[in-house]
Amino acid sequence: MLSYIMLSMSFILLSGTVSFVLNYSHLLNSLLSLEFISGGVFFLMMIKFSGFSEEIFSLYFLVMLVCESVLGLSLLITSIYSYSFDYMKSMSSVVC
């Protein structure tokens, strides 16, 4: 039973990675793919640490996951207000 859960979580990580690699044109698509990958990692950690006393580490990871998503969303809003688009290919670090 546990191996099927681990296999499904590995499939979630793989599909999130493939989605990130193939859909990098928009910032929102990239952020959603990264959140999908992070959610898969969180569920894998919850399964691995479910019998141990290190479950608090998973909660720390969840807090960092929420902070990362808020930061990404604020960057998305800032880029839309500043440049009026969210295309990743046309952004460069020289313009910023």
Secondary structure, DSSP 4 states (H G I P E B T S, - for coil): -HHHHHHHHHHHHHHHHHHHHH--SBHHHHHHHHHHHHHHHHHHHHHHTSSSSTHHHHHHHHHHHHHHHHHHHHHHHHHHHHHS--BSTT--TTT-
